[in-house]
Amino acid sequence: MVAKRIIPCLDVRDGRTVKGIHFVGLKDVGDAVELGRKYADEGADELVYLDISASHEGRKTFTELVERIASRINIPFTVGGGISSLDDAARLLGAGADKVSLNSAAVRDPQLIDRIAAKYGNQFVVVAIDAKQIDGVWRATTHGGRQLTDRELFSWAKEAQERGAGEILFTSMDHDGTKNGYPCETYARLTDELSIPVIASGGAGSIQDIAEVLTAGQADAALAASIFHYGEIPIPHLKKELKKMNINVRL
Amino acid sequence: MIAIVDYDTGNLRSVVNALQRVGAEYLLTSDPKTLLEADRVLLPGVGEASTAMARLRERGLDETIRSLTRPVLGICIGMQLMCRHSEEGDAACMGIFPTDVCRFTPDKKKGVKVPHMGWNTLTDLSTPLFNQVEEGAWVYYVHSYAAELCAATIARTENGTCFSAALHTGNFYGTQFHPEKSGSVGEQILKNFLAL
């Protein structure tokens, strides 16, 4: 059977990786290509690179970076951040990305999902949803959680799937950066309501947290950043421990 | 020289990058004569089977590929096009491998999702394509259709049911998985193909 995936996420600005706590107070943690290569060699199953450059110049640098990643790294990788048109997706595909991750632009223009999926296939499109609970309802947000939208998590995820998303990457903004674990019941419901894979993101503080979201939460993959970037949980150790818990991981 | 068949089905970049990583010389071509002269031919492919098959036919490449006598490797859709028939777009294919390509059936209880996307294991390996590759080695897949097991199956993978992870008939090989995205195992398989 297909393995549960462990995915380090690298935030990139001007060609270098950074990681913020709650998206503020960024700190440089190294060269994006070399860090990715290190994770691939350690047993990461995929990589996600998020472009957080605000400028046009930064975007251009990111495309060049994607070309270097594609030539150096022998596992699949997803790129995201500021993708708002079919042209953006085409440019990143041409640079060698295996998948693109859509977030705010998909909320603003849901047909973007249809257009990219129709042209390049469902496997190429990941829809990322950053949601937080407001009065008991999971609401999708944009702009790193600062802007609430009128989209509700489950219905939006289902719509994204129907429009052609190949995967859903769900981050709970209530848990992201806290290291207190994932909202497993929410993940279980999401996985149950969808037929496409769900990637859990935001909140992992321990091996146990990751194990829980992959079992009780039924997620297909777990994505994390700081626990890997700061060497708190090395990937080989994490995967060995998950294996001991009878979770199907690639070793 | 390794010829990569360029028949306008999208991204050949990952295959090109993988060949560069293993230090192989290659060219991209849709010219039948160049394919006939090549030492090795790679048939990659992404997209939809009936469209991809139509593009091969438009260029007369289906006939050329069938007539090749040196090692040929089809990857993913490339391998599927070398089978008899694909359910995707009801496509008549090249008929090199004696099997048909069918869609996976999702099964929540068994945890079978479609597309079959991610890492899965290879078993029952045979032929030199898998030299130095262990039983149970992990490779990367992205597909919704798969070739049924047959006499030409040289590796199998399970996703609800078992399917042909790789096929072999004469000088023709095919992998459903993506060796170019399968880490060091994939690189070994590409090296093995180049050494056939």
Interface residues (C-beta under 8 A of the other chain):
Chain A: M1 V2 A3 R5 A40 D45 A70 S71 R72 N74 I75 P76 L93 G94 A95 G96 D98 Y120 G121 N122 Q123 G166 E167 S195 I196 P197 D220 A221 R250
Chain B: G10 N11 R13 S14 N17 A18 Q20 R21 V46 G47 P106 K108 G111 K113 V114 P115 H116 M117 G118 W119 N120 W138 Y140 Y141 V142 E158 N159 E180 K181 S182 G183 S184 G186 E187
